[in-house]
């Protein structure tokens, strides 16, 4: 047998990262988690660049004192995108086979609607129950405005799970909506928010998501930032 015939083709090489996602604190930044999950769902290779929470602009974003949220920010192929839904739409156009949005027309429309609601709303929840993966506050009192936000979110979850059958919001695989609402599950765990059976089942699906587990593990290894406004002491 000739040397040429004996040679086996080289195995395909993994695609090199061609994108950079800038994020802030894994512990405190719900928007960074959303952007990172969206990138992972898309399958686009990327590198993560961490911006220190001590950076004044980043700190202002985390404390909801900034007029704009500029992190996460995706840089890819000449584009620079800092809005989470814009990142999602860009990746959906770039990699439609990844299924960031549901394939069925009505499901896709509902997905866009509930993602837009998360993107634009629930301000009381954000300010009253800030993301803090290191925190666990048993018996935390959720006041009326934040409670109304949570009840609205739980209603959205129950509606999607009932209509599309779960265990994810739109069926048997995660999509953009799950990335957008995953931080709410983490907030519920941090602040000991009780969930009904349907929402608890969804919460367990999110917490069992390997990407969410990976994010939490990385957050626990992250150097601890001292942002006292986002850390809770004995009075809680």
Buried (B, 14 or more C-beta within 10 A) or exposed (E): EEEEEEEEEEEEEEEEEEBBBBBBBBBBBBBBBBBBBBBBBBBBEBEBEBBEBEEEEBBBBBBEEBEEBBBBBBBBEEEEBBBBBEBBBBBBEBBEEBBBBBEEEEBBEBBBEBBEBBBEEBEBBBEBBBBBBBBEEEEBEBEEBBBBBBEBBBEBBBBBBEBBEBBBBBBEEBBBBBBBBBBBBBBBBBBEBEBEEBBEBBBEBBBEBEBBEEBBEBBEEBEEBEBEEBBBEEEE
